[in-house]
Amino acid sequence: MKKKILLLGGSHAQIPAIVEAKNRGLYTILADYYPDIPGREYADEFHNVSTTDLEAILKLAKETCIDLIFAYMSDPAAPTAAYVSEKMELPGNSFDSVELLAKKNKFRKLQKENGFNTPGFNSFTEQEFQNSDFQNFSFPVIVKPVDSSDTKGVFYVDNPEDIGSAVRKALKYSRSGRIIIEEFIDSDTANLHGDAFIKNGKMVFCMLGDNLFFSDSHPLKPSSEIYPSRKPRNLVQKVENDVARLIEVSGFKDGAVNIEARVNAKGEIYIMEIGPRSGGGDTPQTIYHCVGFDMLKASFDSLLNQHIDIQLHDFKPTVSFILHSSQSGRLNQIQLNSHISEFVVEKNIYLKPGDEVKSFDNPGSNIGVVILQFNDFDEFDTVSDHLYKNLTQSVYLS
């Protein structure tokens, strides 16, 4: 009899996990809040259940007698997967360790208590905010829900008079009704971003690249990333060391994690987030093309207690770009310049002509992802300005 796996989330970006599970001979059960999610066409069985409802997912898991549970590319669903695996004694991480990474207020507290560089921060419910005093905050600040992902409800505030409006907006995106306000860490260089893989509490693989920002409609949301990072190797190594130590103190044991870090003007390292899941925007696929490490395969190897292969090839600079629009409308066509097409190694388009397109400042606005590869950084530098100009102009609305 086939083993059963419950997969939490069936968006376009999460379909590779369903396909991988089926390729492994597993019976796939998909749960998602949205009944018309595209992943249901790939799964053996679908249930219209919210992936953030702990008890409802646990009930479903027991009723369907699952052997495994997996949340791919989803911060909100990661605690649910851990909760179910803990309750049913299935392979997975402890609920507490996943919450320490997934909940932004708990993660900041973990950092502070263990001596890591930490932005000044405080966390509030709406009532606590009404009774608070902001004299200790140095503006600008970032306001965000403690439990959202994909920059949902994240606001940059440089004027104290705007803080109330930002808090009210951010609270709309918080399932727990709690936000965090933290010091903005300025940086003269690109954010570091990437994925790592953890086995038995130790980091066995890490690849960090540089986030790039090209959207006028959402300047805090990266639209591209390049691997490997072009920052000095000794600096990247320090970030990796901090991540490895944070993972150890969190108690997280097995699986992929997504990393965001910043280096301020003084050269001080700040780990902004460690999400208990693979990165979005096709981060795992981009890393695979860059060095050959298959993050999704490793995740299933870990779940099934199989050997994890970490044989890598020499890197080639690899870029992912999120196809998006600064305006809302209907998709007419996507037209890549012929000078771009020669570098494309993978293209994943989520929408078809006539589908609704949301502007990039809205959740769920990704039209697709294009992954490009170059022989070396000299080749990339030669075409980079032309490349990004054409990619940002490749989406046409009707």
Stockholm file with secondary structure:
# STOCKHOLM 1.0

chainA/1-398         MKKKILLLGGSHAQIPAIVEAKNRGLYTILADYYPDIPGREYADEFHNVSTTDLEAILKLAKETCIDLIFAYMSDPAAPTAAYVSEKMELPGNSFDSVELLAKKNKFRKLQKENGFNTPGFNSFTEQEFQNSDFQNFSFPVIVKPVDSSDTKGVFYVDNPEDIGSAVRKALKYSRSGRIIIEEFIDSDTANLHGDAFIKNGKMVFCMLGDNLFFSDSHPLKPSSEIYPSRKPRNLVQKVENDVARLIEVSGFKDGAVNIEARVNAKGEIYIMEIGPRSGGGDTPQTIYHCVGFDMLKASFDSLLNQHIDIQLHDFKPTVSFILHSSQSGRLNQIQLNSHISEFVVEKNIYLKPGDEVKSFDNPGSNIGVVILQFNDFDEFDTVSDHLYKNLTQSVYLS
#=GR chainA/1-398 SS CCCEEEEECCSGGGHHHHHHHHHTTCEEEEECSCTTCGGGGTSSEEECCCTTCHHHHHHHHHHTTCSEEECCSCTTTHHHHHHHHHHTTCSSCCHHHHHHHHSHHHHHHHHHHTTCCCCCEEEECHHHHHTCCCTTCCSSEEEEETTCCTTTTCEEECSGGGHHHHHHHHHTTCSSSCEEEEECCCCSSCCEEEEEEEETTEEEEEEEEEEECCCSSCTTSCCEEEESCCSCHHHHHHHHHHHHHHHHHHTCCSEEEEEEEEECTTCCEEEEEEESSCCSTTHHHHHHHHHCCCHHHHHHHHHTTCCCCCCCCCCCCEEEEEECCSSCEEEEEECCCHHHHTTEEEEEECCCTTCEECCTTSTTCCCEEEEEECSSHHHHHHHHHHHHHHHHTCEEEC
#=GC SS_cons         CCCEEEEECCSGGGHHHHHHHHHTTCEEEEECSCTTCGGGGTSSEEECCCTTCHHHHHHHHHHTTCSEEECCSCTTTHHHHHHHHHHTTCSSCCHHHHHHHHSHHHHHHHHHHTTCCCCCEEEECHHHHHTCCCTTCCSSEEEEETTCCTTTTCEEECSGGGHHHHHHHHHTTCSSSCEEEEECCCCSSCCEEEEEEEETTEEEEEEEEEEECCCSSCTTSCCEEEESCCSCHHHHHHHHHHHHHHHHHHTCCSEEEEEEEEECTTCCEEEEEEESSCCSTTHHHHHHHHHCCCHHHHHHHHHTTCCCCCCCCCCCCEEEEEECCSSCEEEEEECCCHHHHTTEEEEEECCCTTCEECCTTSTTCCCEEEEEECSSHHHHHHHHHHHHHHHHTCEEEC
//
